[in-house]
Amino acid sequence: MGNLIRYFRNKFYVLRESRLWAALKNKYVLTAIIFFIWILIFDQNNLGERRKINHEYKELLEEKEYYLNKIEEDRNRIEELKTDNENLEKFAREQYLMKKENEDIFIIVDE
């Protein structure tokens, strides 16, 4: 146990004699270190909040891409329905269950 205490005491003396210790004793360096620790941990925009915001931003970009693709698909579908009467009739029959006279509708649900 005595050797361990002596070892750490020697390390402390070496640290106290080094340039790092002299720099840490400077009030400006110490103030800057405290400021950066405050910004990194305790500030409203700390590292954890930054990571969370970046994650949400990436998710929103992915959602935006998904919805832009859906909009493009719907535009193509609308254009197809406007130009082709057979597709319009098929769409009306499938989506709105419309029928011609003398026709019966059977709905088959896959389970």
Phi and psi in degrees as GROMACS dihedral restraints (atoms count N, CA, C in turn):
[ dihedral_restraints ]
;  ai    aj    ak    al  type     phi  dphi    fc
    3     4     5     6     1   -64.1    20    10
    4     5     6     7     1   -37.4    20    10
    6     7     8     9     1   -65.0    20    10
    7     8     9    10     1   -38.1    20    10
    9    10    11    12     1   -65.2    20    10
   10    11    12    13     1   -43.1    20    10
   12    13    14    15     1   -64.3    20    10
   13    14    15    16     1   -43.5    20    10
   15    16    17    18     1   -62.0    20    10
   16    17    18    19     1   -39.0    20    10
   18    19    20    21     1   -61.9    20    10
   19    20    21    22     1   -49.4    20    10
   21    22    23    24     1   -68.4    20    10
   22    23    24    25     1   -33.4    20    10
   24    25    26    27     1   -64.0    20    10
   25    26    27    28     1   -42.3    20    10
   27    28    29    30     1   -63.9    20    10
   28    29    30    31     1   -41.8    20    10
   30    31    32    33     1   -62.9    20    10
   31    32    33    34     1   -39.7    20    10
   33    34    35    36     1   -63.9    20    10
   34    35    36    37     1   -42.0    20    10
   36    37    38    39     1   -64.4    20    10
   37    38    39    40     1   -40.4    20    10
   39    40    41    42     1   -63.2    20    10
   40    41    42    43     1   -42.6    20    10
   42    43    44    45     1   -63.5    20    10
   43    44    45    46     1   -41.9    20    10
   45    46    47    48     1   -64.6    20    10
   46    47    48    49     1   -29.0    20    10
   48    49    50    51     1   -85.4    20    10
   49    50    51    52     1   -12.9    20    10
   51    52    53    54     1   -81.0    20    10
   52    53    54    55     1   168.8    20    10
   54    55    56    57     1   -70.9    20    10
   55    56    57    58     1   -28.2    20    10
   57    58    59    60     1   -61.5    20    10
   58    59    60    61     1   -44.1    20    10
   60    61    62    63     1   -63.7    20    10
   61    62    63    64     1   -40.0    20    10
   63    64    65    66     1   -64.0    20    10
   64    65    66    67     1   -38.3    20    10
   66    67    68    69     1   -68.4    20    10
   67    68    69    70     1   -38.4    20    10
   69    70    71    72     1   -68.6    20    10
   70    71    72    73     1   -25.3    20    10
   72    73    74    75     1   -76.7    20    10
   73    74    75    76     1   -16.8    20    10
   75    76    77    78     1   -69.5    20    10
   76    77    78    79     1   128.3    20    10
   78    79    80    81     1   -66.9    20    10
   79    80    81    82     1   -29.1    20    10
   81    82    83    84     1   -71.8    20    10
   82    83    84    85     1   -41.7    20    10
   84    85    86    87     1   -66.3    20    10
   85    86    87    88     1   -43.4    20    10
   87    88    89    90     1   -62.5    20    10
   88    89    90    91     1   -42.1    20    10
   90    91    92    93     1   -63.5    20    10
   91    92    93    94     1   -42.4    20    10
   93    94    95    96     1   -63.4    20    10
   94    95    96    97     1   -41.3    20    10
   96    97    98    99     1   -63.6    20    10
   97    98    99   100     1   -45.5    20    10
   99   100   101   102     1   -62.6    20    10
  100   101   102   103     1   -41.0    20    10
  102   103   104   105     1   -60.5    20    10
  103   104   105   106     1   -47.0    20    10
  105   106   107   108     1   -66.0    20    10
  106   107   108   109     1   -38.0    20    10
  108   109   110   111     1   -63.6    20    10
  109   110   111   112     1   -42.2    20    10
  111   112   113   114     1   -60.4    20    10
  112   113   114   115     1   -46.1    20    10
  114   115   116   117     1   -64.5    20    10
  115   116   117   118     1   -41.6    20    10
  117   118   119   120     1   -71.6    20    10
  118   119   120   121     1   -31.4    20    10
  120   121   122   123     1  -113.3    20    10
  121   122   123   124     1   -47.7    20    10
  123   124   125   126     1  -100.6    20    10
  124   125   126   127     1   -14.8    20    10
  126   127   128   129     1   -71.5    20    10
  127   128   129   130     1   161.8    20    10
  129   130   131   132     1   -61.3    20    10
  130   131   132   133     1   -33.6    20    10
  132   133   134   135     1  -104.0    20    10
  133   134   135   136     1    48.4    20    10
  135   136   137   138     1   -74.1    20    10
  136   137   138   139     1   180.0    20    10
  138   139   140   141     1   -62.3    20    10
  139   140   141   142     1   -39.8    20    10
  141   142   143   144     1   -63.5    20    10
  142   143   144   145     1   -44.2    20    10
  144   145   146   147     1   -64.5    20    10
  145   146   147   148     1   -40.3    20    10
  147   148   149   150     1   -60.3    20    10
  148   149   150   151     1   -45.3    20    10
  150   151   152   153     1   -62.2    20    10
  151   152   153   154     1   -43.3    20    10
  153   154   155   156     1   -63.3    20    10
  154   155   156   157     1   -43.3    20    10
  156   157   158   159     1   -65.8    20    10
  157   158   159   160     1   -41.9    20    10
  159   160   161   162     1   -62.8    20    10
  160   161   162   163     1   -38.8    20    10
  162   163   164   165     1   -64.3    20    10
  163   164   165   166     1   -45.8    20    10
  165   166   167   168     1   -62.3    20    10
  166   167   168   169     1   -38.8    20    10
  168   169   170   171     1   -62.1    20    10
  169   170   171   172     1   -44.0    20    10
  171   172   173   174     1   -64.6    20    10
  172   173   174   175     1   -39.7    20    10
  174   175   176   177     1   -63.2    20    10
  175   176   177   178     1   -40.9    20    10
  177   178   179   180     1   -66.1    20    10
  178   179   180   181     1   -37.0    20    10
  180   181   182   183     1   -64.0    20    10
  181   182   183   184     1   -40.1    20    10
  183   184   185   186     1   -65.0    20    10
  184   185   186   187     1   -41.9    20    10
  186   187   188   189     1   -61.8    20    10
  187   188   189   190     1   -42.1    20    10
  189   190   191   192     1   -59.8    20    10
  190   191   192   193     1   -45.6    20    10
  192   193   194   195     1   -61.7    20    10
  193   194   195   196     1   -42.0    20    10
  195   196   197   198     1   -60.7    20    10
  196   197   198   199     1   -48.4    20    10
  198   199   200   201     1   -69.5    20    10
  199   200   201   202     1   -34.0    20    10
  201   202   203   204     1   -63.5    20    10
  202   203   204   205     1   -39.4    20    10
  204   205   206   207     1   -65.0    20    10
  205   206   207   208     1   -41.3    20    10
  207   208   209   210     1   -63.1    20    10
  208   209   210   211     1   -41.1    20    10
  210   211   212   213     1   -62.1    20    10
  211   212   213   214     1   -42.6    20    10
  213   214   215   216     1   -64.2    20    10
  214   215   216   217     1   -42.1    20    10
  216   217   218   219     1   -61.9    20    10
  217   218   219   220     1   -42.8    20    10
  219   220   221   222     1   -66.4    20    10
  220   221   222   223     1   -38.5    20    10
  222   223   224   225     1   -61.4    20    10
  223   224   225   226     1   -44.0    20    10
  225   226   227   228     1   -62.6    20    10
  226   227   228   229     1   -41.0    20    10
  228   229   230   231     1   -63.7    20    10
  229   230   231   232     1   -43.8    20    10
  231   232   233   234     1   -62.7    20    10
  232   233   234   235     1   -43.7    20    10
  234   235   236   237     1   -62.5    20    10
  235   236   237   238     1   -40.1    20    10
  237   238   239   240     1   -64.2    20    10
  238   239   240   241     1   -41.3    20    10
  240   241   242   243     1   -69.1    20    10
  241   242   243   244     1   -33.5    20    10
  243   244   245   246     1   -70.9    20    10
  244   245   246   247     1   -30.3    20    10
  246   247   248   249     1   -94.3    20    10
  247   248   249   250     1   -23.9    20    10
  249   250   251   252     1  -123.5    20    10
  250   251   252   253     1   115.3    20    10
  252   253   254   255     1   -68.1    20    10
  253   254   255   256     1   -32.2    20    10
  255   256   257   258     1   -64.0    20    10
  256   257   258   259     1   -42.5    20    10
  258   259   260   261     1   -65.4    20    10
  259   260   261   262     1   -36.2    20    10
  261   262   263   264     1   -64.6    20    10
  262   263   264   265     1   -43.2    20    10
  264   265   266   267     1   -64.7    20    10
  265   266   267   268     1   -43.6    20    10
  267   268   269   270     1   -61.0    20    10
  268   269   270   271     1   -43.2    20    10
  270   271   272   273     1   -62.8    20    10
  271   272   273   274     1   -44.8    20    10
  273   274   275   276     1   -63.2    20    10
  274   275   276   277     1   -40.2    20    10
  276   277   278   279     1   -66.3    20    10
  277   278   279   280     1   -42.1    20    10
  279   280   281   282     1   -75.4    20    10
  280   281   282   283     1   -44.3    20    10
  282   283   284   285     1   -86.1    20    10
  283   284   285   286     1   -39.3    20    10
  285   286   287   288     1  -111.8    20    10
  286   287   288   289     1     6.2    20    10
  288   289   290   291     1    53.8    20    10
  289   290   291   292     1    36.8    20    10
  291   292   293   294     1   -77.6    20    10
  292   293   294   295     1   154.6    20    10
  294   295   296   297     1  -148.7    20    10
  295   296   297   298     1   161.1    20    10
  297   298   299   300     1   -84.0    20    10
  298   299   300   301     1   165.0    20    10
  300   301   302   303     1   -66.6    20    10
  301   302   303   304     1   151.0    20    10
  303   304   305   306     1    67.0    20    10
  304   305   306   307     1    25.9    20    10
  306   307   308   309     1  -120.5    20    10
  307   308   309   310     1   150.5    20    10
  309   310   311   312     1  -114.3    20    10
  310   311   312   313     1   147.9    20    10
  312   313   314   315     1  -109.7    20    10
  313   314   315   316     1   130.0    20    10
  315   316   317   318     1  -117.3    20    10
  316   317   318   319     1   124.7    20    10
  318   319   320   321     1  -102.8    20    10
  319   320   321   322     1   122.3    20    10
  321   322   323   324     1  -111.3    20    10
  322   323   324   325     1   121.5    20    10
  324   325   326   327     1  -107.7    20    10
  325   326   327   328     1   124.5    20    10
  327   328   329   330     1   -83.8    20    10
  328   329   330   331     1   131.4    20    10
